[in-house]
Amino acid sequence: MINDMSEDFRATLDVVRNEIADVNTKLSLTMRAMANQVPVGGAVPVTKVKVLEPKPFCGVRDAKALENFIFDFEQYFKATNIVIKEAKVTLTTMYLCKDAKLW
């Protein structure tokens, strides 16, 4: 009876060891895959790209200049991964000068 229990225990222990080995293998593969993962859209991580700062807008009464200012900031926010609206507003207003600050 004790021998039967001992054999059952050994068999169960072997099954558990095999399952742990399988989990460790899957974990290693997952960690390796995540380390090699390419960012969404194939983009290069921001830390490796120098992002140019947008040019300031000084209130020129030119629709094209304003559109370019807005477009430049939209691209800047994407490149620097800024998603919080308050941060976008604060950063954008820092680039307003002369009459544009009075708006």
Beta strands, then each sheet from edge to edge (+ up, - down):
end
